[in-house]
Amino acid sequence: FLIQYWGGPTTYSDERGHPRLRMRHAPFVVDHDARDRWLSAMRGAIDAMDVDPAIDATLWQYFTNAAEAMRNSD
């Protein structure tokens, strides 16, 4: 999914259809704690890649926006 989102091949959509992230996460409780735990994992992954600061900022902005959009519980 992320490869496609950032302009790579459309393999994800070709095989699974539209990502529909909110729908796919709806069966699960995604509260502040779950959001923060996921963001912590994503922060660790970005840090492990040692990417250019501009790429880091772009990825982090996407992840924080996506994480908040998936939250379906307080």
C-alpha distances in whole Angstrom, upper triangle without the diagonal:
4,5,5,6,9,10,9,9,8,8,5,8,11,11,10,10,10,7,11,10,14,15,13,14,18,19,19,21,19,22,23,24,20,19,21,20,16,17,19,17,15,18,19,16,17,20,20,18,21,20,22,22,21,18,18,19,16,14,16,17,13,13,16,16,13,15,18,16,15,19,21,24,27
4,5,5,6,9,8,10,10,11,9,11,14,14,14,14,13,10,13,12,15,17,15,16,19,21,21,22,20,22,23,23,20,18,19,19,15,15,17,15,12,15,17,13,13,17,17,15,18,16,18,19,17,14,14,16,13,10,13,14,10,10,14,14,12,14,17,16,15,19,21,24,26
4,5,5,7,5,7,8,9,9,11,13,14,14,15,14,12,16,15,19,20,18,19,23,25,24,26,24,26,26,26,23,21,23,22,18,18,20,18,15,18,18,15,15,18,18,15,18,16,18,19,18,14,15,17,14,12,15,16,13,14,17,17,15,18,21,19,19,23,25,28,30
4,5,5,5,5,5,7,7,8,10,12,12,12,11,10,14,14,17,19,17,19,22,24,24,26,24,27,27,28,25,23,24,24,20,20,23,21,18,20,22,18,18,21,21,19,21,19,20,22,19,16,18,19,15,14,17,17,14,15,18,17,15,18,21,19,19,23,25,28,30
4,6,7,9,9,11,10,10,13,15,14,13,11,10,13,12,15,17,16,18,21,23,23,24,22,24,25,26,23,20,22,22,19,18,21,19,16,18,20,17,16,20,21,19,21,18,19,20,17,14,16,16,12,11,14,14,10,12,15,14,12,15,18,16,16,20,22,26,28
4,6,9,10,13,12,13,16,17,17,17,15,14,16,16,19,21,20,21,24,26,26,27,24,26,26,27,24,22,23,23,20,19,21,20,16,18,20,17,15,19,19,16,18,15,16,17,14,11,13,14,11,10,13,13,11,13,16,15,14,17,19,18,19,22,25,28,30
4,7,8,11,12,12,14,16,17,16,15,14,17,18,21,23,22,23,26,29,28,30,27,30,30,31,28,25,27,27,23,22,25,23,20,21,23,20,18,22,22,19,21,18,18,20,17,14,17,17,14,13,17,17,14,16,19,18,17,20,23,21,22,25,28,31,33
4,7,9,10,11,12,14,16,15,15,15,18,18,22,23,22,23,27,29,28,30,28,31,31,31,28,26,27,27,23,23,25,23,20,22,23,19,19,22,22,19,21,18,19,21,19,16,18,19,16,15,19,19,16,18,21,21,19,22,24,23,23,27,29,32,34
4,6,8,9,9,11,13,13,14,14,18,18,22,23,21,23,26,28,28,31,29,32,32,33,29,28,29,29,25,25,27,25,22,25,25,22,21,25,24,21,24,21,23,25,23,19,22,23,20,18,22,22,19,20,24,23,21,23,26,24,24,28,30,33,36
4,6,6,6,9,10,10,10,11,15,16,19,20,18,21,24,26,26,29,27,30,31,32,28,27,29,28,25,25,27,25,22,25,26,23,23,26,26,23,26,24,25,27,24,21,23,24,21,19,22,22,19,20,23,22,20,22,25,23,22,26,28,31,34
4,6,5,6,8,9,11,11,15,16,20,20,18,20,23,25,25,28,27,30,31,31,28,27,29,28,24,25,27,24,22,25,26,22,23,26,26,23,26,25,26,28,26,23,24,26,23,21,24,24,20,21,24,23,21,23,26,24,23,26,28,31,34
4,5,5,6,7,8,8,12,12,16,16,14,17,20,21,21,24,23,26,28,28,24,23,26,25,21,22,25,22,20,23,24,21,22,25,25,23,26,24,26,27,26,22,23,24,21,19,22,22,18,18,22,21,18,20,22,20,19,23,24,27,30
4,5,5,4,5,7,10,12,16,15,14,17,19,21,22,25,24,27,29,29,26,25,27,27,23,24,27,25,22,26,27,24,24,28,28,26,29,27,28,29,27,24,25,26,22,21,23,23,19,20,23,21,18,21,23,20,19,23,24,28,31
4,6,6,9,10,14,16,19,18,17,20,22,24,25,28,27,31,32,33,29,28,31,30,26,27,30,27,25,29,30,26,27,30,30,28,31,29,30,32,30,27,28,29,26,24,26,26,23,23,26,25,22,24,27,24,23,27,28,31,34
4,6,9,10,13,15,18,17,15,19,21,22,23,26,26,29,31,31,28,27,30,29,25,27,29,26,25,28,29,26,27,30,29,28,31,29,31,33,31,28,29,30,27,24,27,27,23,23,26,25,22,24,26,24,22,26,27,30,33
4,7,7,10,12,15,13,12,15,17,18,20,23,22,26,28,28,25,24,27,26,23,24,27,25,23,27,28,25,26,29,29,28,31,29,31,32,31,27,28,29,26,23,25,25,22,21,24,23,19,21,23,21,19,23,23,26,30
4,6,8,11,14,13,12,15,17,19,20,23,23,26,28,29,26,25,28,27,24,25,28,26,24,28,29,26,27,31,30,29,32,30,32,32,30,27,28,28,25,23,25,25,21,21,24,22,19,21,23,20,19,22,23,26,29
4,6,9,11,11,11,14,15,18,19,22,21,24,26,27,24,22,25,25,22,23,26,24,22,26,27,25,25,29,29,28,30,28,30,30,28,25,26,26,22,21,23,22,18,18,21,19,16,18,20,17,16,19,20,24,27
4,5,9,9,8,11,13,15,16,19,17,21,22,23,20,19,22,22,18,19,22,21,19,22,24,22,22,26,26,25,28,26,27,28,26,23,23,23,20,18,20,19,15,15,18,16,12,15,17,14,13,16,17,21,24
4,6,5,6,9,10,13,14,16,15,19,21,22,19,18,21,21,18,19,23,22,20,23,25,23,24,27,28,27,30,28,29,29,27,25,25,24,21,19,20,19,16,16,17,15,12,14,15,12,11,14,14,18,21
4,5,5,6,9,11,12,14,12,15,17,18,15,14,17,18,14,16,19,18,17,20,22,20,21,24,25,25,27,26,27,27,25,23,22,22,19,17,18,17,13,13,14,12,9,10,12,9,7,11,12,15,18
4,5,5,6,9,10,11,10,13,15,17,14,13,17,18,15,16,20,19,18,21,23,22,23,26,27,27,30,28,30,29,27,25,24,23,21,19,19,18,15,14,15,13,9,10,11,8,6,9,9,12,16
4,5,5,8,10,12,12,15,18,20,17,16,20,20,18,19,23,22,21,24,26,25,26,29,30,30,32,31,33,32,31,28,27,27,24,22,22,21,18,17,18,16,13,14,14,11,9,12,11,14,18
4,6,7,9,12,12,15,18,19,15,15,19,18,16,18,21,19,19,22,24,22,24,27,27,27,30,29,31,31,30,27,26,26,24,21,21,21,18,16,18,17,13,13,15,12,9,12,12,15,18
4,6,6,8,8,11,14,15,12,12,15,15,13,15,18,17,17,20,22,21,22,25,26,27,29,28,30,30,29,26,25,25,23,20,20,20,17,15,16,15,11,11,12,10,7,9,9,12,15
4,5,7,8,12,15,16,13,14,17,17,16,18,21,20,20,23,25,25,26,29,30,30,33,32,34,33,32,29,28,28,26,23,23,22,20,18,18,17,14,13,13,11,8,9,7,10,14
4,7,9,12,16,16,14,15,18,18,17,19,22,21,22,25,26,25,27,30,31,31,34,34,36,35,34,32,30,30,28,26,25,25,22,20,21,20,17,15,16,15,11,12,10,11,15
4,6,9,13,13,10,12,15,14,13,16,18,18,19,22,23,23,25,27,28,29,32,31,34,33,32,30,28,28,27,24,23,23,21,18,18,18,15,13,14,14,10,10,8,10,13
4,6,10,10,8,10,13,13,13,15,17,18,19,21,23,23,25,27,28,29,32,32,34,32,32,30,28,27,27,24,22,22,21,18,17,17,15,13,13,13,10,8,7,6,9
4,7,8,5,6,10,10,10,12,14,15,16,18,20,20,22,24,25,26,29,28,30,29,29,26,24,24,23,20,19,19,17,14,14,14,12,9,9,10,7,5,5,6,8
4,5,5,6,9,10,11,12,14,16,17,18,20,21,22,24,26,27,29,29,31,29,29,27,25,24,24,21,19,19,18,15,14,14,13,10,9,11,9,5,6,5,5
4,6,5,6,9,10,10,12,14,15,16,18,20,21,22,24,26,27,27,29,27,27,25,23,22,22,20,17,17,17,14,12,13,13,9,8,11,10,7,9,8,6
4,5,5,6,9,10,10,12,14,15,17,19,20,21,23,25,26,27,29,27,27,26,23,22,23,20,18,19,18,15,13,15,15,11,11,14,12,10,12,10,9
4,5,5,6,9,10,11,12,14,15,17,18,20,21,23,25,25,28,26,26,24,22,22,22,19,17,18,17,13,12,14,13,9,10,12,10,8,10,10,10
4,6,5,6,9,10,11,12,14,15,16,18,20,21,23,23,25,23,23,21,19,18,18,16,13,14,13,10,9,11,9,6,7,10,8,7,10,10,10
4,5,5,6,9,10,10,12,14,15,16,18,20,21,22,24,22,22,21,18,17,18,16,13,14,14,11,9,12,12,8,9,13,12,10,13,13,12
4,5,5,6,9,10,11,13,14,15,17,19,21,21,24,22,23,22,18,19,20,17,14,16,16,12,12,14,13,10,12,15,13,12,15,15,14
4,5,5,6,9,10,11,12,14,15,17,19,19,22,21,21,19,16,17,17,14,12,14,13,9,10,12,11,8,11,13,11,11,14,15,15
4,5,5,6,8,10,10,12,14,15,17,17,19,18,18,16,13,14,14,11,9,11,11,7,7,10,10,7,10,13,12,12,16,16,16
4,5,5,6,9,10,10,12,14,16,17,19,18,19,17,14,15,16,13,11,13,14,10,10,14,13,11,13,16,15,15,18,19,18
4,5,5,6,9,10,11,13,15,16,19,18,19,17,14,16,16,13,12,15,14,11,12,15,14,12,15,17,16,16,19,20,20
4,5,5,6,9,10,11,13,13,16,15,16,14,11,12,13,9,8,11,11,7,9,12,11,10,14,15,15,16,19,20,21
4,5,5,6,9,10,11,12,14,13,15,13,9,11,12,9,7,11,12,9,10,13,13,12,15,17,17,18,21,22,22
4,6,5,6,9,10,12,15,15,17,15,11,14,15,12,11,15,15,12,13,17,17,15,18,20,20,20,24,24,24
4,5,5,6,9,10,14,14,16,13,10,13,14,11,11,14,14,11,14,17,16,15,18,20,19,21,24,25,26
4,5,5,7,7,10,10,12,9,7,10,11,8,8,12,12,10,13,16,15,15,18,20,20,21,25,26,27
4,5,5,7,10,10,13,11,8,11,13,11,10,14,15,13,15,18,18,18,21,23,23,24,27,28,28
4,6,8,12,13,15,13,11,14,16,13,13,17,17,16,18,21,20,20,23,25,24,26,29,30,30
4,5,9,11,13,11,9,13,14,12,13,16,16,15,18,20,20,20,23,25,25,26,30,31,32
4,7,9,11,10,8,12,14,12,13,17,17,17,19,21,22,22,25,26,27,28,32,33,33
4,6,8,6,6,10,11,10,12,14,15,15,17,20,20,21,23,25,26,27,31,33,33
4,5,5,6,9,10,11,12,14,16,16,18,20,21,22,24,26,27,29,32,34,34
4,5,5,6,9,10,10,12,14,15,16,18,20,21,22,24,26,27,31,32,32
4,5,5,6,9,10,11,12,14,15,17,18,20,21,23,24,26,30,32,32
4,5,5,6,8,10,11,12,14,15,16,18,20,21,22,24,28,30,30
4,6,5,6,9,10,10,12,14,15,16,18,20,21,23,26,28,28
4,6,5,6,9,10,10,12,14,15,17,18,20,21,25,27,27
4,5,5,6,9,10,11,12,14,16,17,18,20,24,26,26
4,5,5,6,9,10,10,12,14,15,16,18,22,24,25
4,5,5,6,8,10,10,12,14,15,17,20,22,22
4,6,5,6,8,10,11,12,14,16,19,21,21
4,6,5,6,8,10,11,12,14,18,20,21
4,5,5,6,9,10,10,12,16,18,19
4,6,5,6,9,10,11,15,16,16
4,6,5,6,9,10,14,16,16
4,5,5,6,9,12,15,16
4,5,5,7,10,12,13
4,5,5,9,10,11
4,6,8,11,13
4,6,9,12
4,6,8
4,7
4
